[in-house]
Amino acid sequence: MNMSRTRERLVVIGGDAAGMSAASQARRLKGPDELEIVAFERGHFTSYSACGIPYWVGGDVTDRDRLIARTPEEHRARDIDLRLRTEVTELDLDGQRVRARDVESGEESWTSYDKLVIATGARPIRPDMPGADAAGVHGVQTLDDGQALLDTLEGTRGRRAVVVGAGYIGVEMAEALIKRGYEVTVVNRGSEPMSTLDPDMGCLVHKAMEGLGITMVNDAEVTKILTGDGGTSLLERSRELGGRQVRAVVTQDREFPADVVVLGIGVRPETALAKAAGLPLGPHGGLLTDRSMRVRGYENIWSGGDCVEVLDLVSGQVRHIPLGTHANKHGQVIGTNVGGGYATFPGVVGTAVSKVCDLEIARTGLREKDAHRAGLRFEAVTVESTSRAGYYPNASPMTVKMLAEHRTGRLLGVQIVGREGAGKRVDIAAVALTAGMTVEQMTSLDLGYAPPFSPVWDPVLVAARKAAAKVRGSV
């Protein structure tokens, strides 16, 4: 602790879910007379829902501020010294200080700390290819990114959009652009969209996207982005870049005209600062922490959110899973520990849910290739069922795929694709995975039943019964 101060100082790098949750929780446990909190955020916003950006772009959420859970003013009112548009550029671990630069003025200064939280998030993957930095090419990770994309959409006369990548962001942004009246093409290097699913389940998403009018191009690698005025843009930025406005996306054998390009390739942990300081990184480039979210080997440094790797409770391996649900939990754990309490984050099972129009897409646990990579032998089953009793009005089809460990029958993963009522059923499987249940045990789960909500045998339990029978037959 710095003896020149009468109270400890907590420095937080990153003003979104993990960082500000940590700061807020620490403040609940320790008042300003005990703990000074300084938080740096390089953007304009704090504590917002990045997951809501596609719905804002698509018009489902009409006001950007509805995505903000807590404003900078609200944080400051709780005696958190929040400094917006300030980017931390260097960590001095020996001196226990950080160098920060004012983004507007360029002025730099050092701030000392007693405790440090690194919550730098993740950055969109921007391919290293000609034209990737052209006007009209957007990654979408922050509210600033979302605003920049909306500015492009409102300032562009053309109505052709290309989305590169078909993961969660790519699929959600494709739907948002369709809602805004764009002609949308999704270029995906995988065999089917949603690589977080097995291809046989991704095929169902493919069909739904085409039903929306989205052109899906699978097994295609983008090689470059062509630029040029083309008379399609009113953007000032295009003129500043000498006419380097996007006009097409090129793959190995085709060219797709584009007035706007959205990169949905995925994200990487934003850990350049941590790497430069010599902090431990995992195989996916994320910071490694213990169960208290303390950076391994450092007593006074914690990290959470999209910049860390976490334990997969099913495979036993570390993974990078950038989700707001995890980030908020990390922040609560960190803030509790910084504030003098004790909390741990045990790990994840990899649960996620999304949608394409009215098609709900959910997964938890391992895919087939994950199980193979972890060296697990397994049985896989797929069942077709309905969201309600078949005779009840508006019952819709649902496909459930389930993986169970060979011989033991331990549940390994579940994927669900269907209409209303399908997506959140994955939570049944998420709880079963966390508890280490077998598919045989799952068949006895006492789930709620009434014809408006499910068949008498819920689709997840139908899959569990089929999986249990297959496991018994393999013994």
C-alpha positions as CSV (number, residue, x, y, z in Angstrom):
1,M,0.0,0.0,0.0
2,N,1.2,3.5,-0.8
3,M,1.9,5.1,2.6
4,S,1.6,8.6,1.3
5,R,-2.1,8.2,1.1
6,T,-4.4,7.5,4.1
7,R,-6.7,5.2,2.0
8,E,-6.2,2.6,-0.6
9,R,-6.7,3.3,-4.3
10,L,-8.4,1.0,-6.7
11,V,-7.8,1.6,-10.4
12,V,-10.1,0.0,-12.9
13,I,-9.3,-0.2,-16.6
14,G,-12.5,-0.5,-18.6
15,G,-15.9,1.1,-17.9
16,D,-18.3,-1.6,-19.0
17,A,-19.8,-4.7,-17.4
18,A,-16.9,-6.3,-15.5
19,G,-15.1,-3.1,-14.7
20,M,-17.9,-1.0,-13.3
21,S,-19.6,-4.0,-11.6
22,A,-16.3,-4.5,-9.8
23,A,-16.1,-0.8,-8.9
24,S,-19.7,-0.6,-7.8
25,Q,-19.5,-3.7,-5.6
26,A,-16.2,-2.6,-4.0
27,R,-17.9,0.8,-3.2
28,R,-20.8,-1.0,-1.6
29,L,-18.4,-2.7,0.8
30,K,-16.0,0.2,1.4
31,G,-16.9,3.9,1.6
32,P,-14.8,6.7,0.1
33,D,-13.0,7.3,3.3
34,E,-11.5,3.7,3.1
35,L,-11.2,3.2,-0.7
36,E,-10.6,5.6,-3.5
37,I,-11.8,4.3,-6.9
38,V,-10.5,5.6,-10.2
39,A,-11.9,4.1,-13.4
40,F,-10.6,4.7,-17.0
41,E,-12.8,4.3,-20.1
42,R,-11.6,5.2,-23.5
43,G,-15.1,5.4,-25.0
44,H,-18.1,7.7,-24.4
45,F,-20.3,5.3,-22.4
46,T,-20.3,3.0,-19.4
47,S,-22.2,0.1,-18.1
48,Y,-24.1,-0.7,-21.3
49,S,-25.5,-3.8,-23.0
50,A,-23.3,-4.6,-26.0
51,C,-25.6,-7.6,-26.7
52,G,-28.4,-5.1,-27.4
53,I,-26.5,-3.2,-30.2
54,P,-28.0,-5.3,-33.1
55,Y,-31.5,-4.7,-31.8
56,W,-30.8,-1.0,-31.6
57,V,-29.4,-1.0,-35.1
58,G,-32.4,-3.0,-36.3
59,G,-34.9,-0.6,-34.7
60,D,-36.3,-3.0,-32.0
61,V,-34.7,-0.7,-29.4
62,T,-35.4,2.9,-30.5
63,D,-33.3,4.8,-28.1
64,R,-29.6,4.1,-27.6
65,D,-29.7,5.3,-23.9
66,R,-32.1,2.4,-23.1
67,L,-29.0,0.1,-23.5
68,I,-27.2,2.0,-20.7
69,A,-27.7,0.5,-17.3
70,R,-25.8,3.2,-15.4
71,T,-24.6,6.5,-16.6
72,P,-21.2,8.1,-15.9
73,E,-23.0,10.6,-13.7
74,E,-24.6,7.9,-11.6
75,H,-21.2,6.2,-11.1
76,R,-19.6,9.6,-10.1
77,A,-22.5,10.2,-7.6
78,R,-21.3,7.1,-5.8
79,D,-17.8,8.6,-5.4
80,I,-16.2,6.7,-8.3
81,D,-13.8,8.9,-10.2
82,L,-14.7,7.9,-13.7
83,R,-12.6,9.3,-16.5
84,L,-14.2,9.0,-19.9
85,R,-12.3,9.2,-23.2
86,T,-9.1,8.2,-21.3
87,E,-7.1,5.3,-22.6
88,V,-4.6,3.4,-20.4
89,T,-1.5,2.9,-22.6
90,E,1.0,1.3,-20.1
91,L,1.1,-0.7,-16.9
92,D,4.1,-0.3,-14.6
93,L,3.6,-3.3,-12.3
94,D,6.8,-2.7,-10.3
95,G,5.8,0.9,-9.6
96,Q,2.1,0.0,-9.2
97,R,1.0,2.7,-11.6
98,V,-0.7,3.1,-15.0
99,R,-0.1,5.6,-17.7
100,A,-3.3,7.1,-19.2
101,R,-3.8,9.3,-22.2
102,D,-6.6,11.8,-22.8
103,V,-8.0,10.7,-26.2
104,E,-9.1,14.3,-27.1
105,S,-6.1,16.3,-26.0
106,G,-3.3,13.7,-26.1
107,E,-2.2,14.7,-22.6
108,E,-0.6,11.8,-20.6
109,S,-0.3,11.2,-16.9
110,W,0.5,8.4,-14.4
111,T,-1.9,7.2,-11.7
112,S,-0.7,5.0,-8.9
113,Y,-2.7,2.1,-7.5
114,D,-2.8,-0.3,-4.5
115,K,-5.3,-2.6,-6.3
116,L,-5.8,-2.9,-10.0
117,V,-8.7,-4.3,-12.1
118,I,-8.1,-5.0,-15.8
119,A,-11.4,-5.2,-17.6
120,T,-10.4,-4.2,-21.1
121,G,-12.9,-6.4,-22.9
122,A,-12.5,-7.7,-26.4
123,R,-12.0,-6.2,-29.8
124,P,-13.7,-7.3,-33.1
125,I,-11.4,-9.3,-35.3
126,R,-10.5,-7.1,-38.3
127,P,-8.9,-9.2,-41.1
128,D,-5.5,-8.3,-42.3
129,M,-6.4,-7.7,-45.9
130,P,-6.6,-4.8,-48.4
131,G,-9.5,-2.5,-47.8
132,A,-10.3,-3.7,-44.3
133,D,-9.9,-0.1,-42.9
134,A,-12.0,1.5,-45.6
135,A,-14.9,3.8,-44.8
136,G,-18.1,1.8,-44.5
137,V,-16.4,-1.2,-42.9
138,H,-17.5,-1.7,-39.3
139,G,-16.9,-4.0,-36.4
140,V,-19.6,-3.8,-33.7
141,Q,-18.5,-4.3,-30.1
142,T,-19.2,-1.0,-28.3
143,L,-21.9,1.7,-28.3
144,D,-19.4,3.9,-30.2
145,D,-19.2,1.2,-32.8
146,G,-22.9,1.0,-33.0
147,Q,-23.3,4.7,-33.4
148,A,-20.6,4.8,-36.2
149,L,-22.5,2.0,-38.1
150,L,-25.8,3.9,-37.8
151,D,-24.1,7.1,-39.0
152,T,-22.9,5.1,-42.1
153,L,-26.4,3.6,-42.7
154,E,-28.0,7.0,-42.5
155,G,-25.4,8.6,-44.8
156,T,-25.2,6.0,-47.5
157,R,-27.6,6.0,-50.5
158,G,-26.9,2.4,-51.5
159,R,-28.8,-0.4,-49.9
160,R,-26.4,-3.3,-50.3
161,A,-24.8,-4.8,-47.2
162,V,-22.3,-7.6,-46.7
163,V,-21.8,-9.3,-43.4
164,V,-18.5,-11.1,-43.0
165,G,-18.9,-14.0,-40.6
166,A,-22.0,-15.9,-39.4
167,G,-21.6,-16.2,-35.6
168,Y,-23.9,-14.6,-33.1
169,I,-23.0,-11.0,-34.1
170,G,-23.0,-11.8,-37.8
171,V,-26.4,-13.4,-37.8
172,E,-28.0,-10.8,-35.5
173,M,-26.6,-7.9,-37.6
174,A,-27.8,-9.6,-40.8
175,E,-31.3,-9.6,-39.4
176,A,-30.9,-5.9,-38.3
177,L,-29.9,-4.8,-41.7
178,I,-32.8,-6.7,-43.3
179,K,-35.1,-4.8,-41.0
180,R,-33.5,-1.5,-42.2
181,G,-34.4,-2.4,-45.8
182,Y,-30.9,-3.5,-46.9
183,E,-30.2,-6.3,-49.4
184,V,-28.0,-8.6,-47.2
185,T,-25.4,-11.1,-48.1
186,V,-23.6,-13.1,-45.4
187,V,-20.2,-14.5,-46.3
188,N,-19.2,-17.3,-44.1
189,R,-16.1,-19.5,-44.2
190,G,-17.8,-22.3,-42.3
191,S,-20.0,-25.0,-43.8
192,E,-23.1,-23.6,-42.1
193,P,-23.9,-20.4,-40.0
194,M,-23.5,-20.4,-36.2
195,S,-20.3,-22.3,-35.8
196,T,-21.2,-22.6,-32.1
197,L,-23.6,-25.3,-33.2
198,D,-22.8,-28.6,-35.0
199,P,-23.3,-28.2,-38.8
200,D,-26.5,-30.4,-38.8
201,M,-28.1,-27.8,-36.4
202,G,-26.5,-24.8,-38.2
203,C,-28.3,-26.0,-41.3
204,L,-31.6,-25.1,-39.7
205,V,-30.4,-21.6,-39.1
206,H,-29.3,-21.4,-42.7
207,K,-32.8,-22.2,-43.9
208,A,-34.3,-19.6,-41.6
209,M,-31.9,-16.9,-42.8
210,E,-32.7,-17.6,-46.4
211,G,-36.4,-17.4,-45.4
212,L,-35.8,-13.8,-44.3
213,G,-34.3,-13.0,-47.7
214,I,-30.7,-13.1,-46.6
215,T,-28.3,-14.6,-49.1
216,M,-26.0,-17.1,-47.4
217,V,-22.6,-17.9,-48.9
218,N,-20.9,-20.7,-47.0
219,D,-17.4,-22.2,-47.4
220,A,-16.2,-18.8,-48.7
221,E,-13.1,-16.9,-47.5
222,V,-13.0,-13.1,-48.0
223,T,-9.7,-12.1,-49.6
224,K,-10.0,-8.4,-50.0
225,I,-12.4,-5.4,-49.8
226,L,-12.5,-3.2,-52.8
227,T,-12.9,0.6,-52.5
228,G,-13.7,3.6,-54.6
229,D,-16.2,6.4,-54.7
230,G,-18.8,4.8,-57.0
231,G,-21.1,7.7,-56.3
232,T,-22.8,5.8,-53.5
233,S,-21.7,7.6,-50.4
234,L,-22.5,10.9,-48.7
235,L,-20.0,10.2,-45.9
236,E,-17.6,12.9,-45.0
237,R,-15.2,10.3,-43.8
238,S,-15.0,8.8,-47.3
239,R,-13.9,12.1,-48.7
240,E,-11.4,12.5,-46.0
241,L,-9.9,9.1,-47.0
242,G,-9.6,10.2,-50.6
243,G,-12.7,8.2,-51.8
244,R,-11.7,5.0,-50.0
245,Q,-15.3,4.0,-49.5
246,V,-16.1,0.3,-49.6
247,R,-17.7,-0.9,-52.8
248,A,-17.4,-4.7,-52.8
249,V,-16.3,-7.8,-50.9
250,V,-14.2,-10.3,-52.8
251,T,-13.8,-14.0,-52.1
252,Q,-11.7,-16.6,-53.8
253,D,-14.0,-16.7,-56.8
254,R,-16.8,-14.1,-56.4
255,E,-17.3,-10.4,-55.9
256,F,-20.2,-9.0,-53.8
257,P,-21.2,-5.4,-54.2
258,A,-21.4,-3.6,-50.9
259,D,-22.3,-0.1,-49.7
260,V,-21.6,-1.1,-46.1
261,V,-19.7,-4.1,-44.6
262,V,-20.2,-5.4,-41.1
263,L,-17.5,-7.7,-39.6
264,G,-19.1,-10.5,-37.6
265,I,-16.0,-12.7,-37.6
266,G,-15.8,-12.7,-33.8
267,V,-13.7,-11.0,-31.2
268,R,-10.3,-11.5,-29.5
269,P,-9.4,-10.6,-25.9
270,E,-8.1,-7.0,-25.6
271,T,-4.9,-7.9,-23.8
272,A,-2.1,-6.0,-25.5
273,L,-1.5,-4.0,-22.2
274,A,-1.4,-7.1,-20.2
275,K,0.9,-8.9,-22.6
276,A,3.3,-5.9,-22.7
277,A,3.4,-5.9,-18.9
278,G,4.2,-9.7,-18.8
279,L,1.0,-10.8,-17.3
280,P,0.0,-14.5,-17.9
281,L,-2.1,-15.2,-21.0
282,G,-3.9,-18.4,-22.0
283,P,-4.0,-20.3,-25.3
284,H,-6.7,-18.0,-26.6
285,G,-4.9,-14.8,-25.7
286,G,-7.0,-14.0,-22.6
287,L,-5.7,-13.3,-19.1
288,L,-5.5,-16.2,-16.7
289,T,-7.0,-15.9,-13.3
290,D,-7.7,-18.0,-10.3
291,R,-11.2,-18.7,-8.9
292,S,-11.3,-15.3,-7.1
293,M,-10.6,-13.7,-10.5
294,R,-7.1,-12.6,-9.3
295,V,-4.5,-12.7,-12.1
296,R,-2.3,-15.7,-11.5
297,G,0.8,-14.8,-9.6
298,Y,-0.3,-11.2,-8.6
299,E,-1.9,-10.5,-5.3
300,N,-3.2,-7.1,-6.0
301,I,-4.4,-7.5,-9.7
302,W,-7.7,-8.8,-10.8
303,S,-9.3,-9.3,-14.2
304,G,-12.7,-10.1,-15.6
305,G,-15.0,-9.9,-18.6
306,D,-14.2,-10.5,-22.2
307,C,-10.4,-10.2,-21.7
308,V,-10.1,-13.3,-19.5
309,E,-10.2,-17.1,-20.1
310,V,-12.4,-19.2,-17.9
311,L,-12.7,-22.8,-16.9
312,D,-15.1,-25.0,-18.9
313,L,-16.7,-27.2,-16.2
314,V,-17.6,-29.8,-18.8
315,S,-14.3,-30.3,-20.6
316,G,-12.0,-29.2,-17.8
317,Q,-10.2,-26.9,-20.3
318,V,-9.9,-23.1,-20.3
319,R,-12.0,-21.2,-22.9
320,H,-12.6,-17.6,-24.1
321,I,-16.3,-17.0,-23.9
322,P,-17.1,-13.3,-24.3
323,L,-20.6,-12.8,-22.8
324,G,-22.1,-10.1,-20.7
325,T,-23.6,-12.6,-18.2
326,H,-20.1,-13.8,-17.3
327,A,-18.6,-10.3,-17.2
328,N,-21.2,-9.0,-14.7
329,K,-20.5,-12.1,-12.5
330,H,-16.8,-11.6,-12.7
331,G,-17.2,-7.9,-11.7
332,Q,-19.3,-8.9,-8.6
333,V,-16.7,-11.5,-7.6
334,I,-13.8,-9.0,-8.1
335,G,-15.6,-6.2,-6.2
336,T,-16.4,-8.4,-3.3
337,N,-12.7,-9.5,-3.0
338,V,-11.3,-6.0,-3.5
339,G,-13.8,-4.8,-0.9
340,G,-12.6,-7.2,1.8
341,G,-15.0,-10.1,1.3
342,Y,-14.6,-13.4,-0.4
343,A,-16.2,-14.7,-3.6
344,T,-15.3,-17.1,-6.4
345,F,-16.3,-17.8,-10.0
346,P,-16.2,-21.5,-10.5
347,G,-16.4,-21.6,-14.3
348,V,-18.9,-21.9,-17.1
349,V,-20.7,-24.5,-19.2
350,G,-20.9,-22.4,-22.3
351,T,-24.6,-21.4,-22.5
352,A,-25.7,-19.0,-25.1
353,V,-29.0,-18.1,-26.9
354,S,-29.8,-16.0,-29.9
355,K,-32.5,-15.6,-32.6
356,V,-33.1,-15.1,-36.3
357,C,-36.5,-13.4,-36.6
358,D,-38.7,-15.9,-34.7
359,L,-36.2,-18.8,-34.9
360,E,-34.6,-19.3,-31.5
361,I,-31.1,-20.8,-31.3
362,A,-29.5,-22.1,-28.1
363,R,-26.6,-24.2,-27.0
364,T,-24.8,-25.2,-23.8
365,G,-21.9,-27.6,-23.1
366,L,-19.9,-29.2,-25.8
367,R,-20.3,-29.6,-29.6
368,E,-19.2,-32.8,-31.2
369,K,-15.8,-31.3,-32.2
370,D,-15.3,-29.9,-28.6
371,A,-15.9,-33.4,-27.2
372,H,-13.4,-34.9,-29.7
373,R,-10.9,-32.2,-28.8
374,A,-11.3,-33.0,-25.1
375,G,-10.7,-36.7,-25.8
376,L,-14.2,-37.7,-24.8
377,R,-16.2,-40.6,-26.3
378,F,-19.8,-39.8,-26.6
379,E,-23.2,-40.7,-28.0
380,A,-25.3,-38.1,-29.9
381,V,-29.0,-38.1,-30.5
382,T,-31.4,-35.6,-32.2
383,V,-35.1,-35.5,-31.6
384,E,-38.0,-33.5,-33.2
385,S,-40.7,-32.3,-30.9
386,T,-43.0,-29.3,-30.3
387,S,-43.0,-26.3,-28.1
388,R,-46.5,-27.1,-26.7
389,A,-48.8,-30.1,-26.7
390,G,-49.4,-31.0,-30.3
391,Y,-53.1,-30.4,-30.1
392,Y,-52.7,-26.9,-28.5
393,P,-52.9,-23.9,-30.9
394,N,-49.7,-22.5,-32.2
395,A,-47.5,-25.5,-31.2
396,S,-44.3,-25.1,-33.2
397,P,-41.6,-27.6,-34.2
398,M,-38.4,-27.8,-32.2
399,T,-35.2,-29.8,-32.8
400,V,-33.0,-30.9,-29.8
401,K,-29.6,-32.4,-30.1
402,M,-28.0,-34.0,-27.0
403,L,-24.5,-35.4,-26.4
404,A,-23.8,-37.9,-23.5
405,E,-20.6,-39.4,-22.5
406,H,-20.1,-43.0,-23.6
407,R,-20.7,-45.5,-20.9
408,T,-21.2,-43.0,-18.0
409,G,-24.1,-41.2,-19.6
410,R,-22.8,-37.9,-18.2
411,L,-24.5,-35.0,-20.1
412,L,-22.0,-33.2,-22.3
413,G,-24.0,-30.7,-24.4
414,V,-27.3,-29.7,-25.8
415,Q,-28.3,-27.6,-28.8
416,I,-31.9,-26.4,-29.5
417,V,-33.3,-24.7,-32.6
418,G,-37.0,-23.9,-32.8
419,R,-39.7,-21.2,-32.5
420,E,-41.3,-19.5,-29.5
421,G,-40.4,-21.2,-26.2
422,A,-37.4,-23.1,-27.6
423,G,-34.4,-21.0,-26.6
424,K,-34.8,-20.8,-22.9
425,R,-35.3,-24.5,-22.6
426,V,-31.5,-24.7,-22.8
427,D,-31.4,-23.5,-19.2
428,I,-32.6,-27.0,-18.1
429,A,-29.6,-28.5,-19.7
430,A,-27.3,-25.7,-18.3
431,V,-28.3,-26.6,-14.8
432,A,-27.9,-30.3,-15.4
433,L,-24.4,-29.7,-16.8
434,T,-23.4,-27.6,-13.8
435,A,-24.7,-30.4,-11.5
436,G,-22.8,-33.1,-13.4
437,M,-26.0,-35.0,-14.1
438,T,-26.3,-38.0,-16.3
439,V,-29.0,-38.2,-19.1
440,E,-30.6,-41.0,-17.1
441,Q,-31.0,-38.7,-14.1
442,M,-32.4,-36.0,-16.3
443,T,-35.3,-38.2,-17.4
444,S,-36.6,-37.9,-13.8
445,L,-36.5,-34.2,-13.6
446,D,-39.8,-32.8,-12.3
447,L,-40.4,-30.0,-14.9
448,G,-43.5,-27.9,-15.1
449,Y,-46.2,-29.1,-17.5
450,A,-49.4,-27.8,-19.0
451,P,-50.5,-28.0,-22.7
452,P,-49.9,-24.3,-23.4
453,F,-46.2,-24.7,-22.3
454,S,-45.0,-28.1,-23.4
455,P,-45.9,-31.6,-24.3
456,V,-46.3,-34.0,-21.4
457,W,-42.7,-35.1,-22.1
458,D,-40.7,-31.9,-22.5
459,P,-38.5,-32.0,-25.7
460,V,-35.3,-31.8,-23.5
461,L,-36.5,-34.9,-21.6
462,V,-37.4,-36.7,-24.8
463,A,-33.8,-36.2,-25.9
464,A,-32.5,-37.3,-22.5
465,R,-34.6,-40.5,-22.8
466,K,-33.3,-41.3,-26.2
467,A,-29.7,-40.5,-25.1
468,A,-30.0,-42.7,-22.0
469,A,-31.3,-45.6,-24.2
470,K,-28.3,-45.2,-26.5
471,V,-25.9,-45.1,-23.7
472,R,-27.4,-48.3,-22.2
473,G,-27.1,-50.0,-25.6
474,S,-23.4,-49.0,-25.8
475,V,-22.4,-50.6,-22.4
